[in-house]
Amino acid sequence: MLKRSKFLRRLLRVLAVIVVLFGLLFAYLVWVSDIPAPEIKDASALQLQRRQPDTGLYTIKNSWFRKSNSGLYELYVEGAPFERGVINGKLSKELVQLQEDYFSAQINKMVPSKFYRHFLKYFIGFFNRDLPDYITDEYKEEIFGVSRSASDNYGYIGNKYQRILNYHSAHDIGHALQNLALVGCTSFGTWGRASEDSTMIIGRNFDFYVGDDFAKNKIVAFVNPGSGHKFMSVTWGGFIGIVSGMNDQGLTVTINAAKSSYPTGAATPVSLVAREIVQYAKNISEAIAIAQKRKMFVSESFLVGSAADNKAVIIEKTPDSLSVYDPNKNTILCTNHFQSSALWNSGPNKEMREKSSSVYRYNRLNQLLTANGKNSVQKTIAILRDYRGMNNTDIGLGNEKAVNQFIAHHSIVFEPQKLLVWVSTAPWQLGPYVCYDLKKVFALQGMQQNREISEAALTIPADPLIYTPQFKRFEQFRAYRARIDNGEKINPDSLVAENPSFYNSYIIAGDYTYNNKDFKKAAAFYQKALTLEIANHGEREHAAAMLKKAQQKTAR
């Protein structure tokens, strides 16, 4: 009895030590994830009030916000960093809050466990504990200004500033930790003899997918900062970084994710590096200098087009190196692998080339450009909308190997020398492309009456595909897939019938029937998937492994 009592006392002491250690660890994580807000010398901008001088138009001073007939939101902001952040947030307050709702809902869907979400919160807080050290004071102040309009509903995640700041690195963290297939962007450019009128044309699909809702409310932002160049970008509520943008000097930047090693700590978010380039560079050499001085924790390709240089290059940047790829010809292509001699044979790049869809998509892009002859804006958009495989084969709608993967947040085309830009409208890049003339937009002296600012005569019409039975079937296919995600019952044969050339139709059907213990039928679905054009190594391995398991279950 005495021995048992001593054992219990020792066990209690051990448990008490463990509880204290976990408590200390939790307290440490809370402490290090508490990011201090920047000191603002003049906070008078907080007193500014949003006005509505016309139906659908909101203004603060010369800045304004409206929704165009195309469905795109349009935002113009000017001023010092904190002031323009405050104005941005107040003008687009509803979208700032909606975007966080959508983002949070998607995270809850991807990480259904409350425990793991709680752990993720502190992991990101710990990971990003030094994030402010890598962001310029200007952008911290601007983000702080925007955050004043953030939702009151997510205090359990962090305060408003912490959340909006951390969201700027969400793309990088997800990309680095999971190398998600949520990012499979395609971009390219032509100039000189490769373009019909010899002027530069840059096109890109921003294939970043975190749910349909996230892409609903796109903002075409026009920014007139207190320092640097005026610029435009396609963005969303609460986000000041740049994924696709052009400044008034005719310098463009688009970003394409590359294979990354696992990160060890915070650094400058990719989108803020791109933002700095667009705001402060007028040519390629200045863009390279900015990229060189910023530390990143993921690998990325920056396709930079320059009216001043009359060409485009790709700045390939990893956490510890930078290389510039110059094709030395009148065309440039970029998917998700590095092309420079310095990084071509790096371990992560070899894996990206061998195991992802990047090389296939690059080859298809090259095939389309070659077949089209001299390029034009219309031809660029036709390429960005292309959903077929090599030699025009049917690889199913939504295949990651296609240029058009039907997941694009937006698609965009620049003519840097003319300061013209075309932005896609829903659905994906199949709706009309709306044209903006930066010279005209930045010449506006505020706005007091709600009116369209796009160049109607230059609109590129919608792709006829959206009116076809094939597209209607694809929409039905996505509806079936959503029902599976929601735990509903479906007929897997019906799902496959809506998109029969797509390998993933059969993998989804196979997983569904396997989970419902119909192993013989699941095996047939997996076998069929393995005969089709599978996008990447991971999905092929999954189909092969599940086929083996299903066959073993059937044999019992």
TORKEKE-263029 format. One record per residue (C-alpha): x, y, z; residue in three letters. Coordinates in steps of 0.02 Angstrom, whole numbers, plus 50000, padded with zeros to 5 digits. Layout:
<rs>
XYZALA ...
</rs>
This chain:
<rs>
500005000050000MET 501455011650045LEU 502335007849880LYS 500735011549785ARG 500535028249876SER 502335033249833LYS 502055028449650PHE 500475039049641LEU 501385054049718ARG 502795052349593ARG 501565050549450LEU 500655066149506LEU 502295075749515ARG 502745070249339VAL 501025075149275LEU 501165091849365ALA 502855095249282VAL 502125090749112ILE 500635102349140VAL 501805116449194VAL 502925113649043LEU 501435113948925PHE 500795129349013GLY 502475138048992LEU 502555132748809LEU 500795139448780PHE 501225155748868ALA 502805157248763TYR 501855154348601LEU 500575167448651VAL 501955179748695TRP 502995177548536VAL 501455178148424SER 500945194948496ASP 501515206348355ILE 501615224648408PRO 500715237448300ALA 501765250848215PRO 501855267948297GLU 500815280448199ILE 501325298648221LYS 499775305748139ASP 498205295148164ALA 496995308748107SER 496505297947956ALA 495475287348076LEU 494245301748086GLN 493905301447899LEU 492145296047852GLN 491555286847698ARG 490305296647593ARG 489085290747460GLN 488875304947334PRO 487995293647209ASP 487145276647209THR 488485263047215GLY 489925275447234LEU 490885278147396TYR 492205291547421THR 493445298447548ILE 494305314247486LYS 494925310147308ASN 494885291347339SER 493395281047281TRP 492655263647272PHE 491315256347159ARG 490705240347076LYS 490765240446887SER 489475233046771ASN 490735219146735SER 490605212846914GLY 492365218846957LEU 492575230847101TYR 493645246247066GLU 494645255547197LEU 495695271347188TYR 496715276647340VAL 498045289747369GLU 499055297247510GLY 500335292847643ALA 500475274447699PRO 499355274447853PHE 498095286247775GLU 497895276347615ARG 497765260247717GLY 496375267747823VAL 495495274347667ILE 495675257647579ASN 494925248647728GLY 493485260847754LYS 493005261447570LEU 493025242547549SER 492575237847728LYS 491235225247679GLU 492435216047563LEU 493835216147693VAL 492675207447815GLN 491885195747687LEU 493595190047627GLN 494085185247804GLU 492435175847822ASP 492805166247662TYR 494615162947710PHE 494125156947884SER 492755145647814ALA 493995137747694GLN 495245134747834ILE 493875126647938ASN 493465115547790LYS 495285110647760MET 495665108547947VAL 494015102548025PRO 494775098948196SER 494615113548319LYS 496125107048412PHE 497225107248257TYR 496565124248206ARG 497025130748378HIS 498745122848361PHE 498915130148186LEU 498525147548254LYS 499985146848374TYR 501135138148251PHE 500865152148126ILE 501075164848265GLY 502725156748316PHE 503285155048136PHE 502875173248099ASN 503535180148263ARG 504885189948170ASP 503795194348019LEU 503765213248055PRO 505675213548046ASP 505565209047861TYR 504205221247810ILE 504565239547777THR 503815252647893ASP 502815259347746GLU 501905242947718TYR 501675239447903LYS 500825256347922GLU 499735253447768GLU 499215236047829ILE 498865243148002PHE 497755256347922GLY 496775243147824VAL 496615232147978SER 495615245548071ARG 494145240047961SER 494355221447991ALA 493005210548068SER 492675210048255ASP 492245191548244ASN 493975183748242TYR 494795190048401GLY 495135172148452TYR 496355170948306ILE 497255187148348GLY 496975205748349ASN 496515214348186LYS 498275219848141TYR 499045202848178GLN 497755194148071ARG 497865205547918ILE 499765205547928LEU 499845186547940ASN 498625184447795TYR 499955192447684HIS 501075177447716SER 499695164147709ALA 500075160447526HIS 501915157947566ASP 501625146947719ILE 500395135547630GLY 501495134747475HIS 503065130647576ALA 502355118447702LEU 501245108447586GLN 501815113447411ASN 499965114447375LEU 499265111247202ALA 498235126847238LEU 499555136847148VAL 499955132246967GLY 500095148746877CYS 500535151346695THR 501255167346619SER 502095172546457PHE 502585187646353GLY 503005192746175THR 503765208446100TRP 504675214445944GLY 504505202545799ARG 503465190445902ALA 502015202945921SER 500885208745781GLU 501215227245811ASP 502935224245892SER 502365230746062THR 502555220346219MET 501115209346277ILE 501155200146445ILE 499805187646493GLY 499535177246649ARG 498315165846740ASN 498375167446929PHE 497885149746974ASP 497725151847162PHE 496225142447231TYR 495555143347409VAL 493725140647369GLY 492465148447251ASP 491935161747375ASP 493715168447393PHE 493745173147208ALA 492015181147205LYS 492475199047247ASN 493975204147144LYS 494615221947161ILE 495525231247023VAL 496525243347130ALA 497335259347068PHE 498575266447194VAL 499365283647194ASN 500615282147339PRO 501475296447426GLY 503145289947358SER 503615279247209GLY 502605275947052HIS 500735274947027LYS 500175257146993PHE 498705245346971MET 498445227547030SER 497095214347044VAL 496815210547228THR 495505206747361TRP 494855214847519GLY 496195218247650GLY 497675213447540PHE 498975226647489ILE 500225214647412GLY 500375211747225ILE 500175195647128VAL 499835204046959SER 500225222446934GLY 500865236446821MET 501495253946859ASN 501385270146762ASP 503135267246694GLN 502545251946601GLY 503385239446719LEU 502395223646755THR 502615210046885VAL 501745193146899THR 502235179147018ILE 502335160346990ASN 502645148247133ALA 504135136447123ALA 504615121147225LYS 505185126047400SER 506075117247542SER 505285117747713TYR 505485135147789PRO 506365138547954THR 505685155747994GLY 504805171247933ALA 505405182547793ALA 504645195147673THR 503035188647594PRO 503205186347406VAL 501745197947370SER 502585212247464LEU 504195209847366VAL 503165211047207ALA 502275226347276ARG 503925235047311GLU 504545231347135ILE 502975238447054VAL 502965253747167GLN 504815258147156TYR 505585250646998ALA 505495258346825LYS 506575245546736ASN 507245227846751ILE 508885232346838SER 507945241646976GLU 506745226946994ALA 508205214947016ILE 509015226247146ALA 507415226447250ILE 507195207547239ALA 509025205147285GLN 508905214647449LYS 507345205747514ARG 507435188947602LYS 506035176547562MET 505635159547639PHE 504885151947482VAL 505485150247303SER 504625160747172GLU 504775166646992SER 504435185146959PHE 504065188246775LEU 504525206546750VAL 504045215546591GLY 504795232646557SER 504265245746431ALA 505905254946462ALA 506925239446416ASP 505685233046286ASN 505845215346351LYS 505415203846495ALA 506475192746608VAL 506125180846751ILE 506895184246921ILE 507065167047001GLU 507245168647189LYS 507485155647326THR 507735158447513PRO 509615159147485ASP 509945163647303SER 509375173847154LEU 509585170846968SER 508935180246817VAL 508285170646666TYR 508395180646504ASP 507845170546352PRO 508775182446233ASN 507335181646109LYS 505635189846085ASN 504615177546189THR 504655171846370ILE 503685157746453LEU 503465154046638CYS 502565140046730THR 503155133046898ASN 504945127446872HIS 506545137646861PHE 507395139546692GLN 509055148146730SER 510645137746717SER 511045141746899ALA 509445134046967LEU 508935121646832TRP 509755106746918ASN 509395111447098SER 508575097447197GLY 506875105647222PRO 506815111147039ASN 507205093646977LYS 505785086947082GLU 504615100447017MET 505065096246836ARG 504895077546861GLU 503365076346974LYS 502235091146936SER 501225097446788SER 502415112046759SER 503445105246612VAL 501925098346522TYR 501025115046539ARG 502585124246481TYR 502685113246326ASN 500835115846289ARG 501045134646308LEU 502515134346188ASN 501495124046065GLN 500065136546068LEU 501205151646047LEU 502085143445900THR 500455138845815ALA 499735156445835ASN 501095165545740GLY 501345183845784LYS 500475187345949ASN 499085199645992SER 498015203346144VAL 496595192746073GLN 497775178146040LYS 498525179846214THR 496795178446291ILE 496385163446181ALA 497945154746249ILE 497505159146429LEU 495795151246400ARG 496465135246321ASP 495905119546415TYR 496605105746304ARG 498185095346317GLY 499645093146198MET 499125092246016ASN 497375097946067ASN 496975081546154THR 495485080546270ASP 496185078946447ILE 494585083946535GLY 494035100846600LEU 494975106146756GLY 496585096746720ASN 498105104946801GLU 499115101246645LYS 498065113446543ALA 498435132046533VAL 496635135046590ASN 496365124446745GLN 494665131946790PHE 495315137746960ILE 496005155046916ALA 495695168847040HIS 495995180546893HIS 496815181646723SER 497635197446659ILE 498465204446502VAL 499625219646497PHE 500215230746355GLU 501585240046451PRO 502065252746315GLN 500235258046298LYS 499845256946485LEU 498345246146443LEU 497775231346548VAL 496395218446523TRP 495645209646675VAL 494575193846665SER 492815192446732THR 491855177346795ALA 491765163046767PRO 493655161346787TRP 494475168346629GLN 492985163846519LEU 491985179846546GLY 492385196046453PRO 494095204046480TYR 493845222146533VAL 495135234946477CYS 495815249446579TYR 496915263746519ASP 498065268546663LEU 498385285846590LYS 496525289946595LYS 496175282246764VAL 497585291546851PHE 497055307746764ALA 495395307346857LEU 495275320446994GLN 494195310447112GLY 492445304447067MET 490775312047118GLN 489625302846997GLN 489605284046977ASN 490185279646802ARG 491115266346707GLU 492995269246688ILE 493455254546577SER 493745255846389GLU 492145248046322ALA 492755247846142ALA 494245237046192LEU 493275223746290THR 493655205946234ILE 492025195846228PRO 491665180446332ALA 492275163446275ASP 490855154246182PRO 491275138746285LEU 490195145146428ILE 488635143246320TYR 488965125046274THR 488275108746347PRO 490075103746386GLN 490255118246507PHE 488555114846585LYS 489125097046617ARG 490725103446697PHE 489705114346815GLU 488685098946860GLN 490295089246889PHE 490865102547013ARG 489165101947098ALA 489345083147123TYR 491095085647193ARG 490445098747315ALA 489085086847373ARG 490395073647412ILE 491395086447511ASP 489825090447609ASN 489565072147653GLY 488065069647539GLU 487635054047439LYS 487875054347250ILE 487885042347104ASN 489755040947059PRO 489335035246882ASP 488425051646856SER 489915061546918LEU 491075052646796VAL 489865054946652ALA 489915073946671GLU 491825074746642ASN 492315057946567PRO 494045062546500SER 494655069546666PHE 495705057446768TYR 495165065646931ASN 493345061346897SER 493825043146919TYR 494955046047070ILE 493545055647157ILE 492305041947111ALA 493555028747167GLY 493835037047336ASP 491955039147358TYR 491535021047320THR 493015014547421TYR 492425024347573ASN 490705016747545ASN 491514999447543LYS 491114995547361ASP 492904989847331PHE 492624981247164LYS 491874996847087LYS 493225007747166ALA 494574996947086ALA 493784999446914ALA 493765018246939PHE 495595018746990TYR 496095007646844GLN 495245019646724LYS 496075034846804ALA 497795027146777LEU 497475026246588THR 497155045046575LEU 498255060746580GLU 498605062246767ILE 499265079346818ALA 500605075046944ASN 501595061347026HIS 500685062347192GLY 498975059147116GLU 499645044847010ARG 500405036847166GLU 498755039147259HIS 497755030747120ALA 498985016247108ALA 499035013647297ALA 497145014347313MET 496935002147167LEU 498044989747258LYS 497064991847420LYS 495394990147331ALA 495964974347241GLN 496574966847405GLN 494904970647487LYS 493974962847340THR 495034946947347ALA 494574943547529ARG 
</rs>
